[in-house]
Amino acid sequence: MAVQENVSWFARSSRDGLARMNGSGFIGIRLGALFGPAVFGVTAAGVALPDVAADLEARPGAVVWVLTAHALALGIGTALFGRLSDAWGVRRTLLLGSAVLAAGALACLVAPSLGALVAARALLAAGSGALSAVALSLAATAEPERRPAVLAWFGSAMAVFSAGATLAGGLVTQALSWRLTLALPALALVAMPFCLPLARRAGSRGRVDVVGAGLLAAAVSAFLVLVQAANLGLTWPVAAPAGVVAALAGAALVRRGRTTPDGFVPRDLPADRVFRRAALIGVGVYGGLFATMWAAPQLLAGVHGWSVLTIGAWLLPGALVGVVLARVAGTRAWLLPAVAAVFAGSLVTAGIAGVLGDGRAVAAVVLVVAASLGFPAFSLAQVVITARMSASFPVERRGGAMGLLNLTFFVGGGIGLGVAGALSRGLGLPGTLVVIAAFPLVAALAGVAGREGPAVPAGPARVRTARRSSAPR
């Protein structure tokens, strides 16, 4: 009798455990843990650059390629693997991306030179982009009645990762090694086994436009190198060819889109109003966040004498704000443009306080507040934009559309970094903060223009074309 009771108790506990694992909140957290470590590739890695330069005997300008290569490959990887998830299925894409990510992380740990390290970081970022694309695809294809909770917890997890990146980078670099810091995006592999059961959607087995993918990669890569020319220390005779490649590849991509409607960049996608508005919001948020996280730590360390660990600890409250706002974003469509507007205003205030130089303690606090507001803006953008895209694109196209959309986000982040680096030479860091406030301001204006009811549909999503709904797959 006792044995039967124990067996029954174990069966009930197992069923209850599986039910909890399949709950909307836990699904959102798992997907957030799959995407979240990708942000460590830029913010946390930036902390380790001085140690990288010292150990590899490289000049500081050259070491910036460690970040640039990662940003390039992350955006392109997200777009490529997002498209592959539609064609091959989510499970195969997740497994392939995990293998690429693991190989890139291992290469980062053993790279003997800066050139090898840059190549390893590109491989790492491509795998990280694959897992990010899968996470977005699974979140976007959640059942309509569960999607609000999935996205809320997904956004909350993203806020925690983005706010904790600086502290994590500082701790790992100081206590262990800069090599481990550069490989932190591989933490997504811990979440992969927990997300694999969700990856059930089969692919369409359609053809992937390899030529279109290559043209897009060439255009984006050349464009970002051109934008980052000042940070990379490139002279115009060296940077000019990048501009030529970007123009030629971009023109060829546009032409291919007209002749190949179902190409890598579908002909109707750039013309879609929801996609264009979402891209504008994402570029504004990512551009502002990346630029702020490049400038703010330099000001806090150089002017106010803060250590990396102190800076990271003071940025953590931003994660709490992001968690709370992501949880309530579903019924408050005004939150994203409001937070983006406050983010922009706080950057202007922090810049003015830095220029005036009065009340250094006050200026530091204002700067921390400005930097911290970037995290809730980031998490809200992911929640709101994913919900809008889910309601506007059929399931079989969502992975590719979300991948291309996030490519534009990372391009926006690269533009923010390039603008901040170029302006800081003439305006100084405080003046640069005032100018980069334009990024979140653009996001706020686009968010106001795009408000159409709840940010996350409370029930079955209304779509423009007939489609089927499915669980996270």
N, C-alpha and C positions, 0 to 999 in steps of 0.2 A: 504493500500500500504506500509506504513511504517512497519507494522507488518510483511508483507511478505519479505521485504528487510532485516529486522532483522533476521528472520528465515533463510533466504538464507545465510546471512553473518555467522550466527552461524554454519550452516551445513558445509560451506566452511572451516571455522576455525577448526572445529572438524576434518574434513578430513585431513587438512594440519597438525594438531597436531599429528594425528595418523601416518601420513607418516613420520614426523620427529622422532616419537618414534620408528618406525621400520627402521630408517636409520641405515646404517652400523656402523657409529660412535657411536650412542647412544646405539646400541646393545653391542658394545665392552665395553663401559663405564659401562653399567649395569652388564655385566659379570665380569668385573674387580672389581666392588664393591661387587659382590657376593664372589669372591675369596680373594680379598685383605685383609680383616680383619684377615684372618688366620695368617698372618705374625705377627700380634700383640701378638699372643699367646706365642712367644719366645722373640722377641726383646723388646717389650713394657713391658712384664711381668718381664723381668730380672731387670728392674729398681725398681720394687716393692719388690724384695726379702728381702732387709734389714728390711722393715716394716713388712713383713710377719713373719720373724723370731722373731721380737720384740713382736708383738701382740700375737702370738701363743706360745711364749716361746720355740722356737725350735732352735737347733744349725744350723749354716749356712750350714754345709755340708748336713744336712737332708733336708733343704729347696730346695736344687737343684732338688729334686724329683718333685717339682712343674713344672719345665721346662722339665725334662726327661719324665715324664708321658705324658705331652702334645705332645712332639715330637713323642713318640711312637704311641699314639692313633691317632694323625693326619695322620701319614703315613699309618697306617693300615686302618683307616677309609676311606682315599682317595681310597685305592686299593679295599676295600670291596664294598663301595658304587658305585665306578666306574663300577665294575662287575654287581652290582645290577641294575644299570641304563640300561645296555644292556638287562638284563633279565626281569625286572619289568617295564621299561619305565622311562623316565627322570622325569616326573611329580610326580609320586609316590615316587621316590627317593628323590626329592627335598622336598616334604612335610614331609616325614619321617625324613630326615636329619634336617629340621628346628625344628621339635618337639624335637629331641635329643639335638640339640644345645641350645634351650631355656631351657630345663630341666637342662642341665649342667651349664648354666649361673646362673640360680636361685640357684642351689646347691652351686656354688662358693660364692654367696652372703651370705649364711647362714651357711656355713661349720664351725663347732665348734672346730675342731682340725685339725692338719696337715694331718693326715691320711684321714680324710673326704675330706679335700681340694684337696689332690692328686687325690682321686677317682673322685671328681667333675670335676677336670681339664681334666681327661681322658675322661669323658663323654662329656664335652664341646668340646674337640678336635675331638672326633669321629663325632659329628655333624658338626663341622667346616670342617672336611675332606669330609663329604658328599656334602656340598655345593660347596667345591672346585672341587670335582669330576664332579658335574653337570656343573659348569662353564666351565671347560675344555672340557667336552663332547659337550656342546652347541657351544663353539668356534670352536672346531674341525669339527663339522658337518655343519658349515655355508655353504651357497651356494658358489661354487668355485669363482664366479665373485665378491662376496662380502667379501670373507674371508680375503683378504689382509687388507682391511679397518677395519674389525672387530678385527683382531689380533693386528693391530697397536694401536687402541684405548684401547684394552684390556691390552697390554703391558704398555701403558702410565699410565693407572690407577694403575697397579701393582707397577710401579716405585714410584708413589706418596705415596702409602700405605707403602711400604718398607722404604722409606726415612723418612717418618713422624712418624714411630713407636716409636722411642726413645723419641721424643718431646711429642707425645701423652701420652706415659706412664708416663713421668715426670709430665706433667700438671695434669693429672687425679689423680696421686698418691698424689701430694702435695695439690691440691685444693679440692679433694673429698675423695677418699679412695682407698687403695690398692686392695680392693675386686673388685671395679669397673674396675680397671686396668686389673686384671686377667680375667675379663669377657668381655673385649673389642672385642674379636672375634665375639661376639653376634651381633655386628653392621651389620654383613652380613644379619641379618634378615630384616633390613630396605630395602635392595635391593631385597629380595625374591619376594615380590608381583610384582615388575616390571619385574622380570625374569620368573615368572610363565607363562605368555602368550607365551613365547618362547618354553616352555617345552611341545611339542606336540608329540614327537616321542614315539610310542608304543614299548613296550619291546618284545623280542623274545619269552617270556614265557618259556624259556629254564631252565634247572635245574642248580642251583648254587651248586658248589662243596664245601659243608660245611667242609668236612674233609680237603681238600686242603687249604681252608681259615684258618682253625685252625692251621695247620702245619706251614703255612707262618707266621701267627701272633706269634706263639711260637718261631720260628727261629729268626725272626726279633727282637722281644722283648728281648730275651736272648742275642742276639748279641750286641744290643745297651747297655744293662746293663753292659755287659762285657767291651765294649769300654769306657763307662762312669764310670768305677769302681773307677778311681782316683778322679774324680770330686765328686762322691757320697760318698767317704771315705770308700769304701768297701775293706776289706782285701782279700788276695788271697784265703784263705780257704772258704770265703763267695762267692767270685766271680767265683771260679772254677766251681761250679755246673751250673752256667749260660753258661759257655763255653761248658759243656757237653750237656746241653739242646739244645743249638744252633746247635751243630754238629749233634746230633741225629735227631732233627726236620728237619734240612736242608737235611740230607741224605734221610729221609722218604719223603720229598717233591720232591726231584729229582726222587726217585723211583716211586712216584705216577704220576709224570709228564710223565714218560715213559709208564705207564700202562693206564693212563687216558688222551688221547690226548686233550680232550676238558675240562680238569679240570680247577681249579681256576687259575693256571698258565699254559696256553696252552703250549703243548710240543714244538711247533715251535717258540714261542715268544722269549725265551732267545737266540735262534740261529739267529734271524733276525738281519741283519747287521744294519739297520736303528735304531732299538730299542737299540742295544748294544752301538752304537755310541752316541745316544741321552742320554742314561743313563750315559755314561762316562762324557759327557759335563755337565749334570745336577749335578752329584756328585761333580765335580770340582767347579762349580759355587756356589752351596749351601754350600759345605764344606768350601770354602774360605769365603763366606759371613757370615755364622754363627760364624765361628772362629774369624773373624775380629770384628764382632759386640759384641763378648764376651771380646776380648782383648782391643780394641781401647778405649771404654769408661773408662775402668779401668786405662789406661795410662793417658788419658786426665784429669780424675778426680784426680788420685793419684799423678801424677808427675807434671802436669801443673795447678792443682787447679781449673779446670773448674767445674761448676755445671751441673747437668743433663739437665737443660733447655738450658744452653749455648751449650752443646754438641748437643742436638737435633736440635737447631736452625742452627748450622753450618753444619749439615748434610743435611738440606733441599735442598740446591742447587743441590745435587745429584739427587733429584727427577726431576728437570728441565732437566738435562742432559739425564736422562732415558726417559722422555717424548719425547724429540726431537729425540733421536736415535731410539726409538721404532716406531716412525712415518715414518722413512725413511729406516727401516730395510728390507722392502719387496724387494727392488731392489739392496741391498748391502749386499751380503752374507758374505763379509769379515768383517763386523762390529763386529759380536760376537767374533770370535777369536782375533780380534785386541783389543777390549776392555778388554777381559779376559787377554791377554798378558800384557797390560798396567796396569791392576789391579795387576797382579803378580809382575811386576817391581816396582810399587809404594809401595807394601808391603815390598819388600826387601829394598828399599830406606828408608822407614819409620823405619824399624827395625835397620838398620845401623845408622841412625841419632839418634835413641834412645839409642843405645849402646855407641856411641861416646859421647853423652851428651852435644855436643856443639851447641850453638844457640837454646835455648829451644823454642823460638817462631817459629823458622824455623821448628824444629822437630814437633811441634804441627800442623803446617800448612800441612806439608807433611803427617802426620798421618790422618788428616781430609780428604785430597785428596784421600788417599788410601782407607779409609772407604767409602767415597762417591762413588768411582768407582764400588763398589760392587753392588750398586742399578741398574745402567744401565746394568751391566752384567746380573743381575737377570731378569730384564724385557726383555732384548734381548733373553735370553735363553728361556723364556716362548713363545715369539713370534715365533722364528725360529723353536724350537723343535715341537711346536704344529702344525705348517705348514707342517713340514716334516712328522710327524705322520699322519696327515690328508691325505696326498698324498700317503701314503703307506699302510694304513689299511682300510678295508671296514667299512662302517658306523655301521654295527651291531656289530663290534668288537672294535670300537674306544674307547668307554667309559671304558671298562675293560683294554685295553692296556694303555690308558692315566693314569688310576688310578694306575696300577702297576708301570708305569714309574715314576710317582710322588712319589710313595713309595720309590723307589731307591734314588730319590732326597733328601727326608727327612732323609733317612739313611745316605746319604753323609753328610748332615748337622750335624747329630749326631756324625759321625766320626770326623768331623772338630772340634766340641766342645770337644770331648774326647781327641783328639790329642793336642789341644791347652791347655786344663787343665793339662794334664800330663806333657807336655814339659815346661810349665811355672814354674814348681817347680825347674827345673834344669837350664834352659836357661834364665829365666826371661821373662817378656812380650815382650821386644824388640827383643830378640833372637827368640822367638816363632813366631813373625810376619814374620821373614825371612823364617822359615821352612814352615809355612802354605801357603806361596806363591806357593808352589808346587801344591796346589789344583787348583787355576785358571790357572796355567801353563798347567796342564793336560787338562783342558777344552779348552784352546787355541789350543793345539796340535790336540785334537780330532775334534775341529771345522774346522781346516785347512784341515784335512784328509777327512772331510765330506762335503766339499763345492762342490755342484753340481748345478750350476745355481742359480737363484734368491732364496732368503731365503723363500719368500712367493710367491707361484705361482700366476701369474697375471691373468691367465684364468682358465678354468676347469682343475682340478688336474689330472695328469696322474698317474694311479695306476697300480700295478702289476697284479691285478685280476679285473675282471669285477665287477662293483658295481654301485649303484645308488647314486646320489647326492641329498641333501635335504637342506632346510633352517634350521637355528637354531631351534632345537626342544626340 
